[in-house]
Amino acid sequence: MHSLGTPSDWIVRWAHLVPPGGTVLDVACGTGRHLGWFHARGHRVVGVDRSAEAIEALGALGERAERVCADIEQGPWPFAGRRFGAVVVTHYLWRPLLPAIADAVAPGGVLLYETFAQGNETVGRPARPDFLLAHGELLRACEGLRVVAYEDGFLPAPERFVQRVAAVREVPGGTPPRHGLDPRGA
């Protein structure tokens, strides 16, 4: 579906919403394709994955990369009380964590989330309902955030059904955010 180093088009498209200098948390980061991309743009990055091998490989990112090996489905959420300039999630769904993931977005920060949706069982994997978002489910998970962009549908190459969102946490009492559309005019 993607090479190990190529970030999601959705993440790249909405990355301009990440506050300058904001720390980026990548949930279920795997080999770090998004961490490396944000790191190369000057952001501090935090990656969490249950694979010790994947976390070990992230050592190449150096001191501006915090690496956390944790089973976030069976153990506690390792970031309780912490907030990030961006929280990135792709190709991962564990419904009990959705509130913690949304809560981890700092005021002025952004949630960039993209994963599979119902309908994907007709074109490939994942096919189990446990791993497919129901219509509008990702929007409901963003309660308390301001949705800037949302898509729910079919993508042709490779064939898949996805939901994806870019949502910001507004700064209380602050100036209304100027979260514009994609600066490329897309």
TORDOKE-463104 format. One record per residue: residue in three letters; x, z, y of N, C-alpha, C in turn. Coordinates in Angstrom, 3 decimals. Each point is the difference from the previous one (the first is absolute). Layout:
// TORDOKE-463104
[domi "ALA", [X, Z, Y], [X, Z, Y], [X, Z, Y]]
...
//
This chain:
// TORDOKE-463104
[domi "MET", [0.827, 0.000, -1.197], [-0.827, 0.000, 1.197], [0.865, 0.000, 1.251]]
[domi "HIS", [1.149, 0.658, -0.044], [0.910, 0.018, 1.137], [1.379, 0.326, -0.516]]
[domi "SER", [0.995, -0.424, 0.726], [1.346, 0.390, -0.401], [0.209, 1.443, 0.433]]
[domi "LEU", [0.980, 0.656, -0.582], [0.218, 1.410, 0.275], [0.303, 0.265, 1.468]]
[domi "GLY", [0.585, -0.955, 0.702], [0.374, 0.232, 1.381], [-0.969, -0.519, 1.029]]
[domi "THR", [-1.039, -0.691, -0.411], [-0.920, -0.621, 0.951], [-1.181, 0.926, 0.293]]
[domi "PRO", [-0.156, 0.423, 1.246], [-1.133, 0.871, 0.321], [-1.313, -0.768, 0.006]]
[domi "SER", [-1.061, 0.739, -0.158], [-1.347, -0.560, 0.056], [-0.243, -0.663, 1.355]]
[domi "ASP", [-0.652, -1.149, -0.016], [-0.361, -0.674, 1.253], [-0.870, 0.903, 0.874]]
[domi "TRP", [-0.863, 0.781, -0.625], [-0.894, 0.906, 0.742], [0.814, 1.067, 0.740]]
[domi "ILE", [0.974, 0.564, -0.681], [0.831, 1.036, 0.622], [0.789, -0.600, 1.162]]
[domi "VAL", [0.589, -1.146, -0.197], [0.765, -0.665, 1.061], [-0.915, -0.330, 1.176]]
[domi "ARG", [-1.181, -0.506, -0.301], [-0.925, -0.411, 1.061], [-0.367, 1.147, 0.938]]
[domi "TRP", [-0.160, 1.215, -0.533], [-0.469, 1.131, 0.792], [1.088, 1.015, 0.310]]
[domi "ALA", [1.237, -0.289, -0.343], [1.105, 0.927, 0.242], [0.213, 0.279, 1.481]]
[domi "HIS", [-0.458, -0.888, 0.870], [0.159, 0.249, 1.438], [-0.764, 1.241, 0.457]]
[domi "LEU", [-0.900, 0.513, -0.826], [-0.753, 1.208, 0.343], [0.788, 1.277, -0.263]]
[domi "VAL", [1.100, -0.101, -0.722], [0.827, 1.178, -0.279], [0.695, 0.399, 1.296]]
[domi "PRO", [-0.145, 1.267, 0.417], [0.655, 0.421, 1.251], [1.514, -0.197, -0.073]]
[domi "PRO", [0.611, -0.431, 1.100], [1.463, -0.145, 0.014], [0.653, 1.319, -0.420]]
[domi "GLY", [0.911, -0.086, -0.932], [0.683, 1.194, -0.484], [-0.798, 0.833, -0.971]]
[domi "GLY", [-1.239, -0.408, -0.288], [-0.839, 0.764, -0.920], [0.547, -0.041, -1.420]]
[domi "THR", [-0.112, 1.129, -0.696], [0.417, 0.072, -1.398], [-1.082, -0.613, -0.868]]
[domi "VAL", [0.413, -0.817, -0.966], [-0.918, -0.717, -0.883], [0.041, 0.628, -1.390]]
[domi "LEU", [-1.159, 0.429, -0.495], [-0.152, 0.497, -1.365], [-0.560, -1.114, -0.858]]
[domi "ASP", [0.670, -0.310, -1.101], [-0.484, -0.989, -0.967], [-0.399, 0.751, -1.266]]
[domi "VAL", [-1.295, -0.017, -0.298], [-0.563, 0.712, -1.147], [0.090, -0.897, -1.229]]
[domi "ALA", [0.522, 0.552, -1.099], [0.240, -0.773, -1.223], [0.876, -1.197, 0.349]]
[domi "CYS", [1.154, 0.313, 0.578], [0.857, -1.011, 0.625], [0.703, -0.934, -0.970]]
[domi "GLY", [0.086, 0.365, -1.269], [0.693, -0.867, -0.942], [1.422, -0.268, 0.443]]
[domi "THR", [0.388, -1.248, -0.044], [1.379, -0.373, 0.338], [0.270, -0.045, 1.499]]
[domi "GLY", [-1.001, 0.261, 0.818], [0.234, 0.154, 1.434], [-0.062, -1.254, 0.835]]
[domi "ARG", [-0.790, -0.980, -0.408], [-0.039, -1.237, 0.786], [-0.472, 0.244, 1.432]]
[domi "HIS", [-0.947, 0.925, 0.206], [-0.452, 0.292, 1.362], [0.950, 0.958, 0.700]]
[domi "LEU", [0.551, 0.946, -0.733], [0.961, 0.927, 0.602], [1.197, -0.757, 0.562]]
[domi "GLY", [0.535, -0.914, -0.789], [1.144, -0.779, 0.465], [-0.335, -0.819, 1.227]]
[domi "TRP", [-1.191, -0.577, 0.033], [-0.418, -0.830, 1.126], [-0.115, 0.835, 1.283]]
[domi "PHE", [-0.658, 1.185, -0.107], [-0.130, 0.868, 1.180], [1.349, 0.603, 0.388]]
[domi "HIS", [0.799, 0.355, -0.972], [1.329, 0.555, 0.256], [0.848, -0.999, 0.793]]
[domi "ALA", [-0.073, -1.263, -0.376], [0.759, -1.043, 0.694], [-0.453, -0.165, 1.446]]
[domi "ARG", [-1.170, 0.492, 0.327], [-0.534, -0.083, 1.363], [0.188, 1.307, 0.760]]
[domi "GLY", [0.831, 0.890, -0.540], [0.374, 1.208, 0.721], [-0.857, 1.226, -0.239]]
[domi "HIS", [-0.931, -0.059, -0.917], [-0.857, 1.163, -0.268], [0.646, 0.914, -1.034]]
[domi "ARG", [-0.222, 1.296, 0.182], [0.295, 0.936, -1.076], [-1.077, -0.248, -1.058]]
[domi "VAL", [0.360, 0.108, -1.267], [-0.953, -0.277, -1.071], [0.009, 1.124, -1.021]]
[domi "VAL", [-1.179, 0.186, -0.604], [-0.178, 0.976, -1.069], [-0.711, -0.722, -1.127]]
[domi "GLY", [0.578, 0.061, -1.184], [-0.623, -0.630, -1.155], [-0.285, 1.018, -1.070]]
[domi "VAL", [-1.176, -0.098, -0.610], [-0.359, 0.865, -1.118], [-0.428, -0.871, -1.165]]
[domi "ASP", [0.526, 0.333, -1.169], [-0.367, -0.701, -1.226], [0.294, 0.933, -1.161]]
[domi "ARG", [-0.705, -0.192, -1.113], [0.260, 0.854, -1.161], [1.182, -0.497, -0.828]]
[domi "SER", [0.454, -1.212, 0.258], [1.122, -0.567, -0.735], [1.328, 0.451, 0.613]]
[domi "ALA", [0.748, 0.785, -0.767], [1.310, 0.445, 0.467], [0.932, -1.186, 0.218]]
[domi "GLU", [-0.121, -1.021, -0.823], [0.836, -1.191, 0.159], [-0.273, -0.705, 1.315]]
[domi "ALA", [-1.282, -0.128, 0.345], [-0.354, -0.651, 1.267], [0.525, 0.816, 1.178]]
[domi "ILE", [-0.180, 1.298, -0.050], [0.459, 0.864, 1.090], [1.521, -0.045, 0.122]]
[domi "GLU", [0.681, 0.003, -1.120], [1.465, -0.079, 0.013], [0.476, -1.285, 0.674]]
[domi "ALA", [-0.679, -1.099, -0.277], [0.382, -1.295, 0.576], [-0.137, -0.008, 1.522]]
[domi "LEU", [-0.825, 0.869, 0.543], [-0.199, 0.056, 1.448], [1.171, 0.651, 0.729]]
[domi "GLY", [0.945, 0.545, -0.738], [1.165, 0.620, 0.617], [0.778, -0.950, 0.877]]
[domi "ALA", [-0.099, -1.283, -0.269], [0.708, -1.002, 0.794], [-0.481, -0.030, 1.447]]
[domi "LEU", [-1.164, 0.589, 0.280], [-0.528, -0.004, 1.367], [0.706, 1.026, 0.891]]
[domi "GLY", [0.754, 0.898, -0.580], [0.790, 0.931, 0.794], [-0.753, 1.210, 0.496]]
[domi "GLU", [0.535, 0.605, 1.055], [-0.497, 1.281, 0.501], [-1.370, -0.078, 0.662]]
[domi "ARG", [-0.388, -1.155, 0.491], [-1.304, -0.104, 0.662], [-1.126, -0.182, -1.005]]
[domi "ALA", [0.305, 0.201, -1.287], [-1.003, -0.143, -1.055], [-0.117, 1.299, -0.782]]
[domi "GLU", [-1.174, 0.584, 0.047], [-0.295, 1.175, -0.813], [-0.650, -0.494, -1.285]]
[domi "ARG", [0.518, 0.452, -1.112], [-0.491, -0.447, -1.305], [-0.599, 1.190, -0.727]]
[domi "VAL", [-1.246, -0.171, -0.475], [-0.697, 1.080, -0.690], [-0.484, -0.516, -1.345]]
[domi "CYS", [0.500, 0.612, -1.068], [-0.461, -0.326, -1.343], [-1.074, 1.024, -0.363]]
[domi "ALA", [-1.238, -0.450, -0.114], [-1.111, 0.903, -0.283], [-1.126, -0.770, -0.668]]
[domi "ASP", [-0.651, 0.653, -0.934], [-1.203, -0.560, -0.618], [-1.184, 0.448, 0.844]]
[domi "ILE", [-0.394, -0.834, 0.944], [-1.043, 0.372, 0.961], [-1.397, -0.025, -0.600]]
[domi "GLU", [-0.123, -0.443, -1.230], [-1.297, 0.038, -0.672], [-0.182, 1.292, -0.782]]
[domi "GLN", [1.065, 0.546, -0.546], [-0.078, 1.216, -0.809], [0.484, 1.245, 0.737]]
[domi "GLY", [0.820, -0.179, 1.006], [0.557, 1.130, 0.729], [-0.570, 0.091, 1.397]]
[domi "PRO", [0.517, 0.936, 0.793], [-0.488, 0.152, 1.370], [0.478, -1.133, 0.902]]
[domi "TRP", [-0.736, -0.234, 1.055], [0.378, -0.957, 1.032], [1.230, 0.562, 0.713]]
[domi "PRO", [1.133, -0.679, -0.062], [1.237, 0.562, 0.535], [0.108, 0.001, 1.524]]
[domi "PHE", [-0.999, -0.525, 0.701], [0.086, -0.123, 1.451], [-1.082, 0.800, 0.722]]
[domi "ALA", [-0.514, 1.036, -0.647], [-1.043, 0.825, 0.614], [0.498, 0.517, 1.350]]
[domi "GLY", [-0.794, -0.219, 1.029], [0.340, 0.456, 1.338], [0.914, -0.933, 0.784]]
[domi "ARG", [0.492, -1.056, -0.623], [0.862, -0.957, 0.705], [-0.806, -1.198, 0.458]]
[domi "ARG", [0.406, -0.561, 1.126], [-0.640, -1.200, 0.527], [1.061, -1.045, 0.281]]
[domi "PHE", [-0.408, -1.278, -0.093], [0.944, -1.118, 0.103], [-0.521, -1.040, 0.989]]
[domi "GLY", [0.929, -0.734, 0.608], [-0.362, -1.078, 0.911], [-0.713, -1.134, -0.710]]
[domi "ALA", [0.278, -0.134, -1.293], [-0.713, -0.985, -0.822], [-0.028, 0.503, -1.436]]
[domi "VAL", [-1.116, -0.252, -0.640], [-0.121, 0.228, -1.439], [-0.348, -1.355, -0.599]]
[domi "VAL", [0.836, -0.438, -0.942], [-0.149, -1.314, -0.633], [-0.327, 0.206, -1.468]]
[domi "VAL", [-1.038, -0.699, -0.467], [-0.375, 0.048, -1.409], [-0.365, -1.417, -0.425]]
[domi "THR", [0.654, -0.493, -1.056], [-0.362, -1.308, -0.541], [-0.048, 0.087, -1.517]]
[domi "HIS", [-0.991, -0.670, -0.552], [-0.168, -0.110, -1.455], [-0.025, 1.357, -0.679]]
[domi "TYR", [-0.640, 0.965, 0.632], [-0.081, 1.346, -0.565], [-1.332, 0.607, 0.381]]
[domi "LEU", [-0.631, 0.660, -0.971], [-1.263, 0.689, 0.256], [-0.098, 1.224, -0.887]]
[domi "TRP", [-0.078, 1.149, 0.633], [-0.313, 1.253, -0.673], [-0.963, 0.713, 0.931]]
[domi "ARG", [-1.284, -0.149, -0.299], [-1.059, 0.445, 0.909], [0.137, 1.445, 0.482]]
[domi "PRO", [0.403, 0.945, -0.843], [0.123, 1.371, 0.514], [0.991, 0.154, 1.155]]
[domi "LEU", [0.924, -0.941, 0.154], [0.991, 0.077, 1.080], [-0.448, -0.660, 1.302]]
[domi "LEU", [-1.086, -0.742, -0.016], [-0.403, -0.726, 1.207], [-0.116, 0.904, 1.229]]
[domi "PRO", [-0.615, 1.203, -0.101], [-0.051, 0.858, 1.202], [1.386, 0.439, 0.479]]
[domi "ALA", [0.887, 0.349, -0.920], [1.355, 0.423, 0.388], [0.770, -1.142, 0.636]]
[domi "ILE", [-0.182, -1.207, -0.515], [0.687, -1.170, 0.555], [-0.465, -0.246, 1.437]]
[domi "ALA", [-1.302, 0.029, 0.228], [-0.522, -0.205, 1.358], [0.442, 1.129, 0.928]]
[domi "ASP", [0.018, 1.230, -0.501], [0.400, 1.146, 0.814], [1.475, -0.057, 0.392]]
[domi "ALA", [0.816, -0.718, -0.763], [1.433, -0.079, 0.272], [0.337, -0.901, 1.186]]
[domi "VAL", [-0.987, -0.693, 0.553], [0.231, -0.866, 1.164], [0.030, 0.854, 1.266]]
[domi "ALA", [1.092, -0.048, 0.718], [0.167, 0.774, 1.234], [-0.849, -0.577, 1.124]]
[domi "PRO", [-0.346, 0.828, 1.022], [-0.646, -0.560, 1.184], [0.861, -1.131, 0.566]]
[domi "GLY", [-0.613, -1.127, 0.248], [0.700, -1.187, 0.469], [0.575, -0.833, -1.128]]
[domi "GLY", [-0.117, 0.491, -1.245], [0.535, -0.703, -1.161], [-1.021, -0.913, -0.648]]
[domi "VAL", [0.422, -0.647, -1.085], [-0.831, -1.019, -0.638], [0.052, 0.143, -1.521]]
[domi "LEU", [-1.129, -0.275, -0.630], [-0.094, -0.134, -1.449], [-0.088, -1.485, -0.323]]
[domi "LEU", [0.923, -0.479, -0.822], [-0.006, -1.389, -0.460], [-0.176, 0.049, -1.510]]
[domi "TYR", [-1.159, -0.424, -0.473], [-0.352, 0.172, -1.416], [-0.528, -1.319, -0.535]]
[domi "GLU", [0.495, -0.386, -1.173], [-0.448, -1.229, -0.659], [0.047, 0.226, -1.507]]
[domi "THR", [-1.154, -0.162, -0.657], [-0.005, 0.099, -1.458], [-1.160, -0.798, -0.574]]
[domi "PHE", [-0.090, 0.016, -1.307], [-0.956, -0.849, -0.707], [-1.423, 0.526, 0.120]]
[domi "ALA", [-0.948, -0.924, -0.068], [-1.411, 0.322, 0.155], [-0.811, -0.554, -1.166]]
[domi "GLN", [-1.226, 0.518, -0.091], [-0.909, -0.509, -1.028], [-0.096, -1.508, 0.113]]
[domi "GLY", [-0.051, -0.647, -1.146], [0.039, -1.452, -0.086], [1.318, -0.440, -0.604]]
[domi "ASN", [1.040, 0.823, 0.170], [1.312, -0.358, -0.524], [-0.015, -0.108, -1.521]]
[domi "GLU", [-0.910, 0.707, -0.633], [-0.103, -0.070, -1.464], [-0.350, -1.402, -0.485]]
[domi "THR", [-0.512, -0.839, 0.885], [-0.358, -1.368, -0.387], [1.179, -0.961, 0.067]]
[domi "VAL", [1.105, 0.426, 0.642], [1.142, -0.899, 0.168], [1.316, 0.555, -0.548]]
[domi "GLY", [0.034, 1.266, -0.388], [1.250, 0.561, -0.513], [0.017, 1.504, 0.023]]
[domi "ARG", [1.225, 0.522, 0.092], [0.203, 1.439, -0.010], [0.364, 0.482, 1.394]]
[domi "PRO", [-0.347, 1.240, 0.327], [-0.733, 0.938, -0.823], [-1.457, -0.401, -0.163]]
[domi "ALA", [-0.573, 0.455, -1.095], [-1.381, -0.341, -0.310], [-0.880, 1.234, -0.201]]
[domi "ARG", [0.609, 1.166, -0.188], [-0.776, 1.235, -0.207], [-0.600, 0.477, 1.310]]
[domi "PRO", [-1.257, 0.414, -0.011], [-0.644, 0.487, 1.224], [0.754, 1.139, 0.682]]
[domi "ASP", [0.737, 0.797, -0.775], [0.771, 1.101, 0.587], [1.028, -0.495, 1.016]]
[domi "PHE", [0.419, -1.252, -0.135], [1.050, -0.542, 0.850], [-0.496, -1.059, 0.981]]
[domi "LEU", [-1.334, -0.101, 0.152], [-0.587, -1.003, 0.887], [-0.923, 0.678, 1.001]]
[domi "LEU", [0.237, -0.260, 1.272], [-0.853, 0.563, 1.038], [-1.388, -0.622, -0.024]]
[domi "ALA", [-1.020, 0.829, 0.175], [-1.368, -0.483, 0.164], [-0.151, -0.535, 1.421]]
[domi "HIS", [-0.995, -0.864, 0.193], [-0.242, -0.593, 1.317], [-0.086, 1.101, 1.061]]
[domi "GLY", [0.816, -0.128, 1.038], [-0.023, 0.934, 1.116], [0.692, 1.332, -0.248]]
[domi "GLU", [0.534, 0.214, -1.187], [0.597, 1.299, -0.332], [1.204, 0.321, 0.884]]
[domi "LEU", [0.812, -0.972, 0.290], [1.175, 0.248, 0.843], [-0.422, 0.346, 1.432]]
[domi "LEU", [-1.057, -0.622, 0.475], [-0.516, 0.352, 1.327], [-0.445, 1.459, 0.041]]
[domi "ARG", [-0.714, 0.427, -1.027], [-0.461, 1.390, -0.053], [1.174, 0.970, -0.044]]
[domi "ALA", [1.096, -0.397, -0.632], [1.191, 0.855, -0.078], [0.677, 0.156, 1.357]]
[domi "CYS", [-0.331, -0.875, 0.935], [0.620, 0.036, 1.326], [-0.827, 0.771, 1.023]]
[domi "GLU", [-0.952, 0.767, -0.459], [-0.807, 0.789, 0.923], [0.921, 0.892, 0.830]]
[domi "GLY", [-0.202, 0.003, 1.282], [0.860, 0.755, 0.899], [1.105, -0.849, 0.611]]
[domi "LEU", [0.168, -1.201, -0.507], [0.969, -0.942, 0.559], [-0.764, -1.144, 0.654]]
[domi "ARG", [0.640, -0.694, 0.912], [-0.600, -1.172, 0.654], [0.469, -1.251, -0.733]]
[domi "VAL", [-0.938, -0.682, -0.630], [0.347, -1.205, -0.754], [0.258, -1.141, 0.980]]
[domi "VAL", [1.183, -0.571, -0.102], [0.402, -1.116, 0.846], [-0.239, -1.319, -0.729]]
[domi "ALA", [0.217, 0.004, -1.317], [-0.203, -1.209, -0.799], [-0.381, 0.411, -1.412]]
[domi "TYR", [-0.886, -0.799, -0.615], [-0.454, 0.285, -1.362], [-0.369, -1.321, -0.663]]
[domi "GLU", [0.402, -0.114, -1.247], [-0.396, -1.161, -0.797], [-0.402, 0.471, -1.386]]
[domi "ASP", [-0.992, -0.655, -0.557], [-0.489, 0.303, -1.344], [-0.413, -1.329, -0.604]]
[domi "GLY", [0.821, -0.522, -0.914], [-0.362, -1.286, -0.572], [1.064, -0.580, -0.907]]
[domi "PHE", [-0.083, -1.292, -0.172], [0.820, -0.746, -0.953], [1.156, -0.687, 0.708]]
[domi "LEU", [1.181, 0.075, -0.623], [1.168, -0.730, 0.474], [0.444, -0.941, -1.113]]
[domi "PRO", [0.353, -1.246, 0.328], [0.211, -1.022, -1.022], [1.387, -0.100, -0.632]]
[domi "ALA", [1.053, 0.459, 0.643], [1.328, -0.302, -0.543], [0.914, 1.215, 0.066]]
[domi "PRO", [0.131, 0.763, -1.056], [-0.700, -0.123, -1.273], [-1.432, 0.513, 0.119]]
[domi "GLU", [-0.852, -0.444, -0.903], [-1.402, 0.393, 0.030], [-0.131, 1.509, -0.166]]
[domi "ARG", [-0.726, 0.616, 0.957], [-0.250, 1.431, -0.056], [-1.088, 0.371, 0.990]]
[domi "PHE", [-0.671, 1.108, -0.290], [-0.976, 0.592, 0.911], [0.647, 1.243, 0.597]]
[domi "VAL", [-0.054, 0.122, 1.318], [0.654, 1.122, 0.667], [-0.886, 0.582, 1.091]]
[domi "GLN", [0.336, 1.234, 0.338], [-0.452, 0.604, 1.248], [1.267, 0.409, 0.720]]
[domi "ARG", [-0.025, -0.170, 1.309], [1.146, 0.415, 0.797], [-0.470, 0.418, 1.376]]
[domi "VAL", [0.724, 0.977, 0.538], [-0.397, 0.574, 1.276], [1.239, 0.326, 0.829]]
[domi "ALA", [-0.165, -0.118, 1.291], [0.937, 0.534, 0.984], [-0.845, 0.921, 0.869]]
[domi "ALA", [0.337, 1.296, -0.011], [-0.805, 0.982, 0.724], [0.925, 0.975, 0.713]]
[domi "VAL", [-0.333, 0.342, 1.227], [0.840, 0.869, 0.813], [-0.681, 1.351, 0.224]]
[domi "ARG", [0.827, 1.013, 0.176], [-0.517, 1.316, 0.401], [0.223, 0.104, 1.505]]
[domi "GLU", [-1.087, 0.032, 0.715], [0.103, 0.063, 1.450], [0.564, 1.347, 0.432]]
[domi "VAL", [0.650, -0.003, 1.154], [0.564, 1.217, 0.566], [-1.125, 0.737, 0.719]]
[domi "PRO", [-0.296, 1.255, -0.393], [-1.092, 0.735, 0.652], [0.230, 0.129, 1.507]]
[domi "GLY", [-0.994, -0.369, 0.764], [0.069, 0.120, 1.448], [0.978, -0.939, 0.664]]
[domi "GLY", [0.565, -0.890, -0.773], [0.989, -0.928, 0.541], [-0.638, -1.242, 0.570]]
[domi "THR", [0.814, -0.838, 0.556], [-0.440, -1.294, 0.491], [-0.486, -0.815, -1.184]]
[domi "PRO", [-1.090, -0.721, 0.136], [-0.440, -0.840, -1.119], [1.137, -0.903, -0.460]]
[domi "PRO", [0.171, -0.092, -1.299], [1.121, -0.794, -0.517], [-0.171, -1.476, 0.301]]
[domi "ARG", [1.091, -0.683, 0.130], [0.005, -1.439, 0.230], [0.440, -0.706, -1.279]]
[domi "HIS", [-0.715, 0.330, -1.048], [0.303, -0.610, -1.295], [-0.588, -1.402, -0.004]]
[domi "GLY", [0.820, -0.922, 0.344], [-0.455, -1.368, 0.079], [-0.058, -0.657, -1.370]]
[domi "LEU", [-0.509, -1.179, 0.005], [-0.015, -0.789, -1.212], [1.403, -0.463, -0.312]]
[domi "ASP", [0.137, -0.629, -1.097], [1.287, -0.497, -0.432], [0.629, -0.817, 1.127]]
[domi "PRO", [1.207, 0.367, 0.437], [0.606, -0.700, 1.135], [0.315, -1.462, -0.284]]
[domi "ARG", [-0.068, -0.420, -1.261], [0.251, -1.395, -0.316], [-1.249, -0.846, 0.196]]
[domi "GLY", [-1.110, 0.664, 0.349], [-1.229, -0.742, 0.251], [-0.774, -0.336, -1.251]]
[domi "ALA", [0.352, 0.638, -1.125], [-0.705, -0.262, -1.256], [-1.308, 0.727, -0.061]]
//
